[in-house]
Amino acid sequence: YRARDLVRQILTISREHSTDVEPLYLSPLIKEALKLLRSTLPSNIKIIDNIDKQLKLVNAVSIQVYQVFMNLCTNARDAMVNCESPCLEVCLENVTVHSADPESPEYLEAGNYVKLSVKDNGLGIEPEIKEKIFKPYFTTKNKTAGSGLGLATTLGIVKQFCGYITFETEPGKGTNFLVYLPTYEPE
């Protein structure tokens, strides 16, 4: 099973398009994943969810969005291992990016997006490894704890849906991963 999953992750990294893409709402998917997380995360981790009730549709594959979310939450959990009051904050909201607005992220094209944010108050990412975290097989964990494919797979999935992923971090204060998926606009 581990070999099968590893092959699937490698294929996801290299694959450009999926045939199972469909318009879907992210809120039921993320809420379901949060229920599973609450039962599997250590009980000392506080989970805060801020999920907009009027989310727009995105064009994606539900199981792959679920995988993105679980990868980000698993990394957040690992980053908070030695944290005194660990807290995981999940936000899901509609955002509109205007090209002329100085407040809009410069890395996004103008348009409508659904933004998923997974924020922890853990270790943060050290400046010297920021450029490496999305590379396949790069890991800060020991060899038995991870394959180094989690964030590379996450990046591959997000790109597959014409989305964008970035992060904000401060060593010792935590990390916030931001995933932007374009909204589905029926013709």
C-alpha positions in Angstrom: 0.0 0.0 0.0 2.8 2.4 0.8 4.4 1.7 -2.6 1.0 2.3 -4.3 0.6 5.6 -2.5 4.1 6.7 -3.3 3.6 6.0 -7.0 0.3 8.0 -6.9 2.1 10.9 -5.3 4.9 10.8 -7.9 2.3 10.7 -10.7 0.4 13.7 -9.1 3.6 15.7 -9.0 4.3 15.1 -12.7 0.7 15.0 -14.0 -0.7 18.2 -15.6 -4.4 17.4 -15.9 -6.9 15.1 -14.3 -10.0 13.7 -15.9 -12.1 13.8 -12.8 -12.2 17.6 -12.4 -15.6 18.9 -11.5 -17.2 22.0 -10.0 -17.4 21.6 -6.2 -17.9 23.5 -3.0 -14.9 23.2 -0.6 -16.7 23.8 2.7 -18.3 20.4 3.1 -15.0 18.7 2.2 -13.0 20.8 4.6 -15.6 20.4 7.4 -15.5 16.6 7.0 -11.7 16.6 7.0 -11.8 18.7 10.2 -14.0 16.2 11.9 -11.4 13.5 11.1 -8.6 15.8 12.3 -10.2 16.5 15.6 -10.3 12.7 16.4 -6.7 12.1 15.2 -4.7 15.2 16.3 -3.4 15.3 19.9 -6.1 16.6 22.2 -3.9 19.6 23.3 -4.1 21.1 19.8 -6.8 23.8 19.7 -8.5 23.9 16.3 -10.1 27.1 15.1 -12.2 27.1 11.9 -13.3 30.1 10.0 -15.3 28.8 7.1 -17.3 31.2 5.0 -20.8 29.9 4.4 -21.3 31.4 1.0 -18.3 30.0 -0.9 -18.1 29.9 -4.6 -17.5 26.7 -6.6 -14.0 25.7 -7.7 -13.0 23.3 -10.5 -11.1 20.5 -8.7 -11.0 16.8 -7.7 -12.4 16.3 -4.1 -10.0 13.6 -3.1 -7.0 15.7 -4.2 -8.2 18.8 -2.4 -8.7 16.6 0.7 -5.1 15.4 0.2 -3.8 19.0 0.0 -5.6 19.9 3.2 -4.5 16.8 5.1 -0.8 17.3 4.0 -0.9 20.9 5.3 -2.5 20.0 8.6 -0.1 17.1 9.1 2.8 19.4 8.6 1.2 21.9 11.0 0.8 19.2 13.6 4.4 18.2 13.3 5.6 21.8 13.6 3.7 22.2 16.9 5.1 19.1 18.7 7.0 21.1 21.3 4.6 24.0 21.4 3.2 25.1 24.8 -0.3 26.0 23.6 -0.6 24.5 20.0 -3.3 26.1 17.8 -4.3 25.2 14.3 -6.4 27.8 12.5 -8.2 26.9 9.2 -9.9 29.6 7.1 -11.8 29.2 3.9 -13.1 32.3 2.1 -13.9 33.9 -1.2 -11.4 36.6 -2.3 -11.3 38.9 -5.3 -8.0 40.0 -6.7 -7.9 43.4 -8.6 -4.8 44.1 -10.6 -4.8 47.8 -9.6 -5.3 47.2 -5.9 -2.0 47.5 -4.0 -3.4 45.2 -1.3 -3.9 42.3 -3.8 -1.1 39.7 -3.8 1.2 40.4 -6.7 1.7 36.7 -7.4 -2.0 36.2 -8.4 -3.8 37.2 -11.6 -6.9 39.4 -11.3 -10.0 37.3 -10.7 -12.0 35.4 -8.1 -10.6 32.7 -5.9 -11.4 30.6 -2.9 -8.6 30.9 -0.4 -7.7 28.1 2.0 -5.5 29.1 4.9 -3.9 26.6 7.3 -2.0 28.4 10.1 -0.1 27.0 13.0 1.8 28.6 15.9 4.7 26.1 15.7 8.4 26.3 14.9 8.1 28.2 11.6 10.3 27.6 8.6 13.9 28.5 8.9 15.1 31.1 6.2 17.7 28.8 4.8 15.2 26.1 3.8 12.3 28.3 2.5 13.4 27.8 -1.1 13.5 24.0 -0.7 10.2 23.1 0.9 8.3 22.3 -2.3 11.1 20.3 -3.9 10.4 16.5 -4.2 12.1 14.4 -1.5 13.1 17.4 0.6 12.2 16.8 4.2 13.2 18.0 7.7 11.8 14.9 9.3 13.7 11.7 9.9 13.6 9.0 7.1 10.9 6.9 8.8 8.6 9.9 9.4 8.1 11.2 5.8 9.0 10.7 2.2 9.5 14.4 1.4 6.7 14.3 -1.1 3.9 16.0 0.9 4.5 19.6 -0.1 5.7 18.6 -3.6 2.5 16.7 -4.1 0.5 19.6 -2.7 2.1 22.0 -5.1 1.4 19.6 -8.0 -2.2 19.3 -7.1 -2.7 23.1 -6.7 -1.0 23.8 -10.0 -3.2 21.2 -11.7 -6.2 23.2 -10.8 -4.6 26.5 -12.0 -4.2 27.6 -8.4 -1.4 29.0 -6.4 0.2 28.1 -3.0 2.4 30.3 -0.9 3.3 30.6 2.8 4.1 33.2 5.4 6.4 32.2 8.2 8.4 33.5 11.1 10.8 31.2 13.0 9.5 30.4 16.4 6.1 31.9 15.7 4.5 29.6 13.1 3.6 29.3 9.5 0.5 30.1 7.4 0.0 28.2 4.1 -2.3 30.0 1.7 -3.9 28.1 -1.2 -5.8 30.0 -3.9 -8.0 28.1 -6.3 -9.8 30.0 -9.1 -13.5 30.0 -8.8 -15.6 28.0 -11.3 -17.2 30.4 -13.8 -19.7 28.5 -16.0 -19.8 29.7 -19.5 
